[in-house]
């Protein structure tokens, strides 16, 4: 999304549910940054956790690039 790379990184919990997390990266080489956000909600499937993570990443990018 623009200069940002958004990647969902869901992981399975011991309960069998899935946790959502997203990586939002920008830049290249030594000027790169990566923000990782983890969410408390649990999801029934890997895909549901991934969708939620990507949606949250897109929302974060939109909010952080919105003119004030």
Secondary structure, 3 states (H helix, E strand, C coil): CCCEEEEECCEECCCCCEEEEEEEEECCHHHCEEEEEEEEEEECCHHHHHHHHHHHHHHHHHHHHCCC
